[in-house]
Amino acid sequence: MENWKNDRIASAVRGENPTVIAKMKSGFAVIGDTQFLPGYCVLLAYPKVSCLNDLSIIGRQTFLTDMTLIGDAITKICNPIRINYEILGNLDNFLHAHIFPRYEWEEESIRKGPVFKYPSENWSLPEYQFCESKHGELKRILTWTLNGLMNKSFE
C-alpha cells in the first residue's frame, strides 16, 4: 500500500509518490509525512547523492536556493513566525532538507529549540499523518505557490 516510501525519490520520478508538491531544479519538494507543524516539507535531492558535499558548488547553490523557495512558499501560505531548515542525513543516507514552519502557538520551550524536542509520538500519531482528505488543499496551495515562486526566480 505504501511501497512508495521504500524509495521516495524513485517513486517521485515514477509519479507514484503522493507527497510530491513540485519538481524543482535540484530535486523534489514534498509535503512532510507528518503535519503537526502545518506546512512541514522536505526537499529530496535528485539525482540522488549522499550529502550536500557530493554536489558541485553550483549544485549546492541550486539545492539551497530551492530549499529556501520552499520556505518562502510555506511562509506565504501558513504565516509562521520563522522557518527552520535542517539537513541531517543520519537516518536516511541521501541528501534531503527538512523545512519546518514554526508558530507562535507552539509551547515556548519547544518552539525555541529544535523540532525534535516534540514528543516522539508526534511523528507517528494518526491524526498528524499526511492524508489527502485532510491536507490535500494545503498541498495544492503549496504547489501553486511554489510553482509561481520558481517561475519568478527564472526572470
Secondary structure, 3 states (H helix, E strand, C coil): CCHHHHHHHHHHHCCCCCCEEEEECCEEEEECCECCCCCCEEEEECCCCCCHHHCCHHHHHHHHHHHHHHHHHHHHHHCCCEEEEECCCCCCCCCEEEEEEECCCCCHHHHCCCHHHCCHHHHCCHHHECCHHHHHHHHHHHHHHHHHHHHHHCC
